[in-house]
Amino acid sequence: MSIWWSLHLRREAASVPLARRLLLGAMETAGVDPDVSYDLSVALSEACANAVEHGGGPTGGTHCAEYRVTAYLDGEKCRIEVTDSGPGFPSGRRRNPAAQGGGHLRESGRGLCLIEQLADHVHFRNGPGTGAVVSFDKILKWREGALLQAS
């Protein structure tokens, strides 16, 4: 058994804990180990905070006032993707924005480094039109008797 969900959220600070609580509730119900759930929820919070702060487009239209969170849980892993409608990652940056040196000195960008530390695989890219896409996954550990545990 596997589950997935997708949210379209307004680019407002209040949307970040909403996404986090939904993820934590789904993982608790499914029987994911609490430590893994916590790591993924912090990574999701960082990705959502980036979308809220940087995900607006230059036109200011209504489509720019939202971002999307999609999460997939299956027997082996959880994959999370956060997509915004902003300008995307600057073209002058390396493919992986978190790999830039001096992260502890910069005003922003530390959240991307944190996502890399908490997840097993992380991808930062620009969407096909505009916007940034942050996707990450983590191998799941399960509590005994978990609903979605791999056979």
C-alpha positions as CSV (number, residue, x, y, z in Angstrom):
1,M,0.0,0.0,0.0
2,S,1.2,3.5,-0.7
3,I,-0.3,7.0,-0.2
4,W,0.3,10.4,-1.8
5,W,-1.2,13.8,-1.4
6,S,-0.8,17.2,-3.0
7,L,-1.5,20.6,-1.6
8,H,-1.9,24.0,-3.2
9,L,-1.0,26.5,-0.5
10,R,-1.0,30.3,-0.4
11,R,2.4,31.9,0.0
12,E,1.8,32.8,3.6
13,A,3.8,32.0,6.7
14,A,0.8,30.2,8.2
15,S,0.9,27.6,5.4
16,V,4.3,26.2,6.5
17,P,3.1,24.6,9.8
18,L,-0.1,23.4,8.1
19,A,2.0,21.4,5.5
20,R,4.3,20.1,8.3
21,R,1.4,18.9,10.5
22,L,-0.3,17.2,7.6
23,L,2.9,15.3,6.8
24,L,3.5,14.4,10.4
25,G,-0.1,13.1,10.8
26,A,0.1,11.0,7.6
27,M,3.4,9.5,8.7
28,E,2.2,8.8,12.3
29,T,-0.9,7.1,11.0
30,A,1.1,5.0,8.5
31,G,3.5,3.9,11.2
32,V,6.7,5.7,10.2
33,D,9.5,5.9,12.8
34,P,9.2,9.2,14.7
35,D,12.8,10.2,14.1
36,V,12.4,9.8,10.3
37,S,9.1,11.7,10.5
38,Y,10.7,14.5,12.4
39,D,13.6,14.8,9.9
40,L,11.3,14.9,6.9
41,S,9.0,17.4,8.6
42,V,11.8,19.8,9.3
43,A,13.1,19.5,5.7
44,L,9.5,20.1,4.4
45,S,9.3,23.2,6.6
46,E,12.5,24.6,5.2
47,A,11.4,23.9,1.6
48,C,8.0,25.6,2.2
49,A,9.6,28.6,4.0
50,N,11.8,29.0,0.9
51,A,8.7,28.9,-1.4
52,V,6.9,31.4,0.8
53,E,9.9,33.8,0.9
54,H,11.2,33.5,-2.7
55,G,8.4,31.8,-4.7
56,G,6.6,34.9,-6.0
57,G,6.8,35.8,-9.7
58,P,7.6,39.2,-11.0
59,T,4.1,39.8,-12.4
60,G,2.4,39.6,-9.0
61,G,-0.5,37.7,-10.6
62,T,-2.7,35.3,-8.5
63,H,-0.9,32.2,-9.7
64,C,2.3,33.6,-8.0
65,A,0.5,33.7,-4.6
66,E,0.6,29.9,-4.3
67,Y,3.0,27.0,-4.2
68,R,2.5,23.2,-4.3
69,V,3.6,20.4,-2.0
70,T,3.4,16.8,-3.1
71,A,4.3,13.9,-0.8
72,Y,4.5,10.1,-1.7
73,L,4.9,7.4,1.0
74,D,5.4,3.9,-0.1
75,G,6.9,0.8,1.5
76,E,10.5,2.0,1.1
77,K,10.7,5.7,1.0
78,C,9.0,9.1,1.2
79,R,9.5,11.6,-1.6
80,I,8.5,15.2,-1.1
81,E,8.4,17.9,-3.8
82,V,7.8,21.7,-3.3
83,T,7.2,23.8,-6.4
84,D,6.8,27.5,-6.5
85,S,5.9,30.0,-9.2
86,G,8.8,32.4,-8.6
87,P,11.9,33.3,-10.7
88,G,13.6,29.9,-9.9
89,F,17.1,29.4,-8.9
90,P,19.6,32.0,-10.3
91,S,21.3,30.7,-13.4
92,G,24.7,31.8,-12.1
93,R,24.5,29.4,-9.2
94,R,25.8,25.9,-9.3
95,R,23.3,23.1,-10.1
96,N,22.9,22.5,-6.3
97,P,22.4,25.9,-4.6
98,A,23.2,24.4,-1.2
99,A,26.6,23.4,-2.3
100,Q,27.8,27.0,-2.4
101,G,30.6,27.8,0.0
102,G,30.3,30.0,3.1
103,G,26.8,28.9,3.9
104,H,27.2,29.8,7.6
105,L,28.0,33.4,6.7
106,R,25.1,34.0,4.3
107,E,21.9,35.7,5.3
108,S,19.9,33.0,3.4
109,G,20.3,29.6,1.9
110,R,21.0,27.6,5.1
111,G,17.6,25.9,4.8
112,L,18.7,24.2,1.6
113,C,21.8,22.9,3.4
114,L,19.6,21.6,6.2
115,I,17.4,19.8,3.7
116,E,20.5,18.1,2.4
117,Q,21.5,17.0,5.9
118,L,18.1,15.6,6.7
119,A,17.2,13.8,3.5
120,D,18.9,10.9,1.6
121,H,18.6,12.4,-1.9
122,V,18.0,16.1,-2.7
123,H,17.4,17.8,-6.1
124,F,17.2,21.5,-6.7
125,R,16.1,22.6,-10.1
126,N,14.0,25.1,-12.0
127,G,10.6,24.1,-13.3
128,P,9.8,23.8,-17.0
129,G,8.3,27.3,-17.1
130,T,9.2,29.4,-14.1
131,G,9.7,28.6,-10.5
132,A,12.0,26.5,-8.3
133,V,11.5,22.8,-7.5
134,V,13.0,21.3,-4.4
135,S,12.5,17.5,-4.2
136,F,14.0,15.2,-1.6
137,D,13.5,11.7,-0.4
138,K,14.4,9.5,2.5
139,I,14.4,5.8,3.2
140,L,11.7,5.0,5.7
141,K,12.0,3.1,8.9
142,W,8.8,1.7,10.4
143,R,7.3,1.0,13.8
144,E,6.3,-2.6,14.4
145,G,2.9,-3.3,12.9
146,A,2.9,-0.3,10.7
147,L,0.1,0.0,8.1
148,L,2.3,0.7,5.0
149,Q,5.4,-1.2,6.0
150,A,7.2,-3.0,3.1
151,S,6.6,-6.7,2.9
